Amino acid sequence: AITSGGGGGGGYAPSIKILHSQFVRSKDATSYIVPLLTELLPNVDVTIGILYNAGCSLQKYHEEIFPSGITQTFEVVKNDSWQAIQANYSITDAFNDESWDIVTYQEKSGWADNYQAYYQPYLRQNIKTVSDLLPKNCKNGWFIGNPQYNSSDYGVAKFEGAASAAQKVLEESACEFILPCGTAIQNLRTIPAMRELGGQGGLQDSDHLATGLGMLAEGYVYILWLAKLLGLPVGVYNSKYRPVRGDAHTTHGGYVPIGTTDGNCRLAQIAAIHAIKRPFEITDMNDEVESDM
């Protein structure tokens, strides 16, 4: 179960176990999670599982993946390292490997902005399937991933559609939490310089975030979300961690992190703070840009 408490004076360490079911975009958000946990939540016992079949929709999971009983990949991070990366893994085993506190869902990136066409009844059906395999006190959450970037509106329409869909998810399913990682990315994209970063621009490379600043921004959101769930007074503003080559668990567009200057990391921290406060809204970040950047 989710616990919180002090480390000294006979107290107990906070603990939380989160499983990200179904989609690979959560790998971008957790790419720098190990160094961020080490710096910002060193006394918290965190287990994160990522269970995915790349490119699958909620519908495909319901109709093909869950009935087959096999997932493409299952990855687990425990506190300070990635412990397991296994291919063709049993879905039942993945759900039974830990006593998970929270399981999150998401729709494939290309469909995430269209609730009416793609979400139901498949989300409710998937939640029912998964709930039968999980502890009875496990909570459901929804993950807002990186909105697909384009040069016409910088991903605004995709984000607004995904945000609207996420609100519907809270209204019409058993999901209780929102993890708004993609909101921080869209906040950063309000800054013109951020639209130049990454192979496809907008901190993106192909369909994923490029190695570096975007992944770090989503990692900041993740830390703030964890702290909020645990009731811990932990923030990310003035985090000193800076990614270097080899730190990223997932890489897109090369191994060298892009955009992770001190000034840009400060902006990513602010973007993450706004994302937690307003998960369904884009916050204009231009007033935060320092004049000497």
MODAJO-V175220 format. One record per residue. N is the residue number from 0. SS is DSSP state (H for helix, E for strand, - for the rest). OMEGA is omega in whole degrees, -180 to 180 (* if undefined). Layout:
BEGIN
N;SS;OMEGA
N;SS;OMEGA
END
This chain:
BEGIN
0;-;176
1;-;178
2;E;173
3;-;-179
4;-;-179
5;-;180
6;-;-176
7;-;175
8;-;178
9;-;179
10;-;-180
11;-;-177
12;-;173
13;-;-177
14;E;176
15;E;-180
16;E;-173
17;E;177
18;E;175
19;E;-174
20;E;161
21;E;-168
22;-;-172
23;-;-177
24;H;177
25;H;175
26;H;177
27;H;-177
28;H;-178
29;-;-176
30;-;179
31;-;-173
32;H;-178
33;H;178
34;H;178
35;H;175
36;H;-180
37;H;-179
38;H;-165
39;H;180
40;-;-173
41;-;-177
42;-;179
43;-;178
44;E;-175
45;E;171
46;E;180
47;E;175
48;E;176
49;E;-176
50;E;-172
51;E;166
52;-;-172
53;-;173
54;-;-178
55;-;177
56;-;173
57;H;-180
58;H;-178
59;H;176
60;H;-178
61;H;-172
62;H;-173
63;H;-170
64;H;-180
65;H;177
66;H;180
67;H;179
68;-;-176
69;E;173
70;E;178
71;E;-172
72;E;173
73;E;-179
74;E;-177
75;E;171
76;E;176
77;E;176
78;-;-169
79;-;179
80;E;172
81;E;-172
82;E;-173
83;E;171
84;E;-174
85;E;179
86;E;178
87;E;-174
88;E;178
89;E;179
90;H;179
91;H;178
92;H;-180
93;H;180
94;H;-179
95;H;-177
96;-;-179
97;-;172
98;-;-171
99;-;177
100;-;-176
101;E;171
102;E;180
103;E;179
104;E;173
105;-;174
106;-;178
107;-;-168
108;H;-178
109;H;-178
110;H;-171
111;-;-176
112;-;-176
113;-;-179
114;H;-173
115;H;-174
116;H;-165
117;H;-168
118;-;-173
119;-;10
120;-;-169
121;H;179
122;H;180
123;H;180
124;H;179
125;H;178
126;H;179
127;H;179
128;H;-177
129;H;-177
130;H;179
131;-;-178
132;-;-171
133;-;175
134;-;-175
135;-;-179
136;-;179
137;-;-179
138;E;179
139;E;178
140;E;179
141;E;-177
142;E;172
143;-;-177
144;-;-180
145;-;177
146;-;179
147;-;-176
148;-;171
149;-;-174
150;-;-177
151;-;179
152;-;176
153;-;177
154;-;-176
155;H;-177
156;H;178
157;H;179
158;H;-178
159;H;176
160;H;180
161;H;179
162;H;177
163;H;178
164;H;179
165;H;176
166;H;177
167;H;178
168;H;179
169;H;-178
170;H;-166
171;H;177
172;-;-179
173;-;176
174;E;-177
175;E;-174
176;E;170
177;E;173
178;E;-167
179;-;-179
180;H;-178
181;H;178
182;H;178
183;H;179
184;H;-179
185;H;174
186;H;-180
187;H;-178
188;-;173
189;-;179
190;-;-176
191;H;-178
192;H;-179
193;H;-180
194;H;-180
195;H;-175
196;-;179
197;-;-177
198;-;178
199;-;-177
200;E;177
201;-;179
202;-;-172
203;E;171
204;E;-170
205;-;-179
206;-;-175
207;E;174
208;E;175
209;-;177
210;-;178
211;E;-165
212;H;-178
213;H;177
214;H;179
215;H;179
216;H;177
217;H;176
218;H;176
219;H;178
220;H;-178
221;H;180
222;H;180
223;H;179
224;H;178
225;H;-179
226;H;179
227;H;179
228;H;-177
229;H;-179
230;-;-178
231;-;-180
232;-;-177
233;-;178
234;-;179
235;-;-178
236;-;-176
237;-;170
238;-;-176
239;-;-178
240;-;175
241;-;-179
242;-;171
243;-;179
244;-;180
245;-;-180
246;-;-172
247;-;175
248;-;178
249;-;179
250;-;174
251;-;180
252;-;179
253;-;-176
254;-;-178
255;-;-179
256;-;179
257;E;168
258;-;-172
259;-;172
260;-;179
261;H;-180
262;H;179
263;H;178
264;H;175
265;H;178
266;H;178
267;H;177
268;H;180
269;H;178
270;H;179
271;H;179
272;H;179
273;H;-180
274;H;178
275;H;-179
276;H;-175
277;-;-173
278;-;-175
279;-;-176
280;-;173
281;-;177
282;-;178
283;-;-174
284;-;-171
285;H;178
286;H;180
287;H;-178
288;-;-180
289;-;-172
290;-;-177
291;-;-180
292;-;*
END
